Amino acid sequence: MKRISVLYMEALSVFLLAAVFLLTGCARKPQYREEAYVLEQEHAVTFTDGGTADLWRAGHGPYSCYKLTDGTALLHVHDVSGPDHVYVGGIDGFDDLNQTAQASAKAYYEKQGLLYDIHQDLEDAYSEYSMCRDNGTGYEARRISQDISPTASNDTIMCFLTTVSLPLTGGSVREIRLGAVFDRETGRALSNWELFGLPEDEARQWILKAADISDPGLLSEMEAAMKPEYIILFPDALEVAFPQGTLPSQEYSYVVGFDYDKELKAVLQPWAVPDSRQGVGKIGENGIIGVSELYFRTGFWYNRRKFLHGL
């Protein structure tokens, strides 16, 4: 049983971190880009100090932008993508489900809705803008996105991943990743604990033991924070991803990954192991080259195979 624990942001190179700093937050030499926008709503939001922002729609792109009255771009909001019309190389997706399953899966995600508070994010962005203005530094617009993409499947189930990228102060981002599994025939959303051939309490304890965490404090935090949606299935591994902030001792998101070896297969339902032949393919429309290869998330490239195996 291989166990890998990872701090997400450590996977970024210094170069990428520098690039992110230039793209968002305060910068002494802000980088402005010309965009074609159409005014959608004037005074769409009013801030606590009386300032307002208008909502603009990009003329060529799936996103909107909140701009201050002086034209400063405050927050870019990418349209939610998926689960339909999102294709990942080598992975069956939403369009491969029958109509009944598609309707059920779509209803699930409509109920899930937005996993961020746009009003709070606007207030936070405006607060950072005000700080940059008062400090005499430039401000670059924050960005926020939420997308849903397929990760794995077999003849019985289909798995999806919701990824939310949230801006933080100083140009950093916080990423939330949530897994969901659907019955391929009916579209019923399964509890991810149903993937195990063990009762929920025993499945929780198996994950904690298999993770082989030596720090008792961290282990206790993981036990308290663990939720079924943190379990994500990929063709070559099962991950348990704890979002940033769920483990008090960890500064960033924390992930443990398990290969589908005999120990893991012994506790999973036989139908819960994805088809390992998936995951290698061509570039998909959302910029993914197979789930086992390169993943594109929140503007960062990382090699997931190396990521999982700690190379």
C-alpha positions in Angstrom: 0.0 0.0 0.0 1.5 3.3 -1.1 0.6 6.4 0.8 1.5 9.9 -0.2 0.7 13.0 1.8 1.1 16.2 -0.1 0.8 20.0 0.5 -0.7 21.2 -2.7 1.0 24.5 -3.0 4.4 22.9 -2.6 3.9 21.3 -6.0 4.2 24.8 -7.6 7.5 26.0 -8.9 8.9 29.3 -7.8 8.3 30.5 -11.4 4.6 29.7 -11.2 4.2 31.4 -7.8 5.9 34.5 -9.2 3.5 34.4 -12.1 0.5 34.1 -9.9 1.7 37.1 -7.8 1.8 39.2 -11.0 -1.7 38.0 -12.0 -3.6 38.8 -8.8 -3.3 40.9 -5.7 -1.1 44.0 -5.1 1.8 44.5 -7.5 4.1 47.5 -7.9 3.9 47.2 -11.7 0.4 46.0 -12.5 -0.1 44.2 -15.8 -3.1 45.5 -17.7 -4.7 43.5 -20.5 -7.2 44.9 -23.1 -10.5 43.0 -22.9 -13.7 43.5 -24.9 -16.6 43.7 -22.4 -20.2 44.6 -22.6 -22.0 46.2 -19.7 -24.5 43.8 -18.3 -25.6 45.5 -15.0 -24.7 49.0 -13.7 -24.1 49.3 -10.0 -24.4 45.5 -9.6 -22.9 45.6 -6.1 -22.6 48.3 -3.5 -19.8 48.1 -0.9 -20.0 49.1 2.8 -18.2 52.4 2.1 -20.7 53.3 -0.6 -18.5 52.3 -3.6 -20.1 50.4 -6.4 -19.0 47.9 -9.1 -20.6 47.2 -12.5 -21.0 43.8 -14.0 -19.5 43.4 -17.4 -19.6 40.4 -19.7 -16.6 39.3 -21.8 -17.4 39.5 -25.5 -15.2 36.5 -26.3 -14.9 34.2 -23.4 -16.9 32.3 -20.8 -16.5 34.8 -17.9 -17.8 38.0 -16.4 -15.9 40.8 -14.7 -16.9 43.2 -11.9 -15.4 46.6 -12.5 -15.3 49.7 -10.3 -16.6 52.9 -11.8 -13.1 54.1 -12.7 -12.7 51.0 -14.8 -10.6 48.9 -12.4 -11.2 45.2 -12.9 -12.0 43.9 -9.4 -13.0 40.2 -9.9 -13.2 37.9 -12.9 -15.8 35.1 -12.5 -15.5 32.2 -14.9 -18.7 30.5 -15.9 -19.3 27.2 -14.2 -18.4 24.4 -16.6 -19.6 20.8 -16.6 -20.7 18.2 -16.0 -22.0 18.2 -19.6 -19.8 19.1 -22.6 -16.6 18.6 -20.7 -14.2 16.1 -22.2 -11.1 14.5 -20.7 -8.8 12.4 -22.9 -9.3 8.7 -22.4 -12.1 9.1 -19.8 -15.8 8.4 -20.3 -17.9 11.5 -19.4 -21.4 12.9 -19.0 -22.3 12.4 -22.6 -21.6 8.7 -22.3 -24.4 8.3 -19.8 -27.9 7.4 -20.8 -30.6 10.1 -20.7 -32.0 9.0 -17.3 -28.5 9.0 -15.7 -27.7 12.4 -17.3 -30.9 13.9 -15.9 -30.1 12.6 -12.4 -26.5 13.7 -12.5 -27.5 17.2 -13.8 -30.1 17.6 -11.1 -27.5 16.7 -8.5 -25.1 19.4 -9.6 -27.9 21.9 -10.0 -28.7 21.3 -6.3 -25.0 21.5 -5.4 -25.0 25.0 -6.9 -22.2 27.5 -6.4 -19.7 26.5 -3.7 -18.5 30.1 -3.2 -20.1 33.2 -1.9 -19.8 35.8 -4.7 -20.8 38.7 -2.4 -18.2 37.8 0.2 -15.6 37.4 -2.5 -16.4 40.8 -3.9 -16.1 42.3 -0.5 -12.7 40.6 0.0 -11.5 41.8 -3.4 -12.6 45.3 -2.7 -10.9 45.3 0.7 -7.6 44.2 -1.0 -8.1 46.9 -3.7 -8.6 49.5 -1.0 -5.5 48.4 0.8 -3.4 48.5 -2.4 -4.8 51.9 -3.2 -3.9 53.2 0.3 -0.4 51.7 0.0 0.2 53.3 -3.4 0.5 49.9 -5.1 -1.3 48.5 -8.1 -4.1 46.0 -7.9 -4.7 43.1 -10.3 -8.1 41.5 -10.5 -8.8 38.4 -8.5 -10.2 35.3 -10.3 -12.7 32.7 -9.3 -13.9 29.5 -11.0 -15.8 26.3 -10.5 -15.7 23.3 -12.9 -16.9 19.7 -13.0 -15.1 17.1 -14.9 -15.1 13.3 -15.2 -12.3 11.4 -13.5 -12.9 7.7 -13.9 -15.6 5.1 -14.7 -16.3 1.5 -15.3 -19.4 -0.4 -16.5 -21.2 0.3 -13.2 -20.2 3.8 -12.0 -19.1 7.2 -13.3 -17.0 9.5 -11.2 -16.7 13.3 -11.3 -14.6 16.0 -9.7 -15.8 19.5 -8.7 -12.9 21.9 -8.5 -13.3 25.4 -7.1 -10.5 27.9 -7.3 -10.9 30.7 -4.7 -8.6 33.8 -4.5 -6.7 34.6 -1.3 -4.8 37.6 -0.2 -1.4 38.2 -1.7 -2.0 36.4 -5.0 -2.4 32.9 -3.6 -5.3 30.7 -4.3 -7.3 28.1 -2.4 -8.6 25.0 -4.2 -11.5 22.8 -3.1 -11.8 19.4 -4.7 -14.9 17.3 -4.2 -15.6 13.8 -5.6 -18.9 12.3 -6.6 -19.9 8.9 -7.9 -23.0 8.0 -9.8 -24.7 4.8 -10.8 -24.0 4.6 -14.5 -27.5 3.1 -15.3 -29.8 5.2 -13.0 -27.7 8.3 -12.3 -28.2 7.9 -8.6 -25.6 9.7 -6.6 -23.9 7.3 -4.3 -22.4 8.1 -0.9 -18.7 7.5 -1.4 -18.8 5.3 1.7 -20.9 2.9 -0.5 -17.7 2.2 -2.5 -16.4 0.2 0.5 -17.4 -3.3 1.4 -17.1 -2.1 5.1 -19.4 -0.2 7.3 -18.7 3.5 7.3 -16.9 3.6 10.6 -14.7 0.7 9.6 -13.9 2.4 6.2 -12.9 5.6 8.0 -10.6 3.7 10.3 -9.1 1.7 7.4 -8.2 5.0 5.5 -6.6 6.5 8.6 -4.6 3.3 9.3 -3.5 2.9 5.7 -2.5 6.5 5.5 0.2 5.6 8.0 0.3 9.1 9.6 2.9 9.2 12.4 1.7 12.5 13.9 -1.2 11.7 16.3 -2.4 15.3 16.2 -2.7 15.3 12.4 -4.4 11.9 12.5 -7.0 13.2 14.9 -7.6 16.2 12.7 -8.1 13.9 9.7 -10.5 11.7 11.6 -12.6 14.7 12.6 -12.6 16.4 9.2 -13.1 13.5 6.9 -16.1 13.6 4.6 -17.2 11.2 1.9 -17.0 13.9 -0.8 -13.2 14.2 0.0 -12.8 10.7 -1.6 -12.0 11.0 -5.3 -11.6 8.1 -7.7 -9.1 8.2 -10.6 -8.2 5.4 -12.9 -4.9 4.7 -11.2 -5.5 5.7 -7.6 -8.0 6.7 -4.9 -7.4 10.0 -3.2 -8.7 11.6 0.0 -8.3 15.3 -0.4 -8.6 17.6 2.6 -9.3 21.2 1.5 -7.2 24.0 2.9 -8.5 25.0 6.4 -10.0 21.6 7.3 -6.8 20.4 9.0 -5.7 23.1 11.6 -2.1 22.0 11.6 -1.7 22.2 7.8 -1.2 25.4 5.9 -2.4 24.1 2.6 -4.6 21.4 1.1 -3.6 17.9 2.2 -4.0 14.7 0.1 -3.4 11.0 0.7 -3.4 8.7 -2.3 -3.7 4.9 -2.5 -2.9 2.7 -5.4 -5.4 0.0 -6.3 -3.3 -2.7 -4.9 -4.6 -5.9 -3.2 -5.1 -4.2 0.2 -7.3 -1.4 -1.2 -9.2 -3.8 -3.5 -9.9 -6.0 -0.5 -11.9 -3.3 1.2 -13.6 -1.8 -1.9 -16.7 -3.2 -3.6 -15.7 -5.1 -6.7 -17.7 -2.7 -8.8 -16.0 0.3 -7.3 -12.6 -0.1 -8.9 -12.4 2.1 -12.0 -11.3 0.9 -15.4 -7.5 1.3 -15.3 -7.4 1.4 -19.1 -8.7 4.9 -18.9 -6.7 8.0 -18.2 -4.3 8.2 -21.1 -5.4 10.2 -24.2 -5.5 13.4 -26.1 -5.9 16.9 -24.8 -9.6 17.4 -23.8 -11.5 20.6 -24.2 -10.8 21.6 -20.6 -7.0 21.3 -21.0 -6.5 17.8 -19.5 -4.2 15.2 -21.1 -5.6 12.1 -19.6 -6.2 11.8 -15.8 -2.9 9.9 -15.4 -0.9 12.5 -17.1 -1.0 16.3 -16.9 -3.7 18.0 -15.0 -4.7 21.6 -15.4 -6.1 23.2 -12.4 -6.4 26.9 -11.4 -3.7 27.8 -13.9 -1.1 25.4 -12.6 0.3 22.4 -14.4 1.6 19.5 -12.4 2.3 15.9 -13.3 -0.3 13.9 -11.4 1.6 10.6 -11.7 4.7 12.1 -10.0 2.4 14.0 -7.7 0.8 10.7 -6.4 4.0 8.8 -6.2 6.1 11.5 -4.6 8.8 11.6 -7.3 
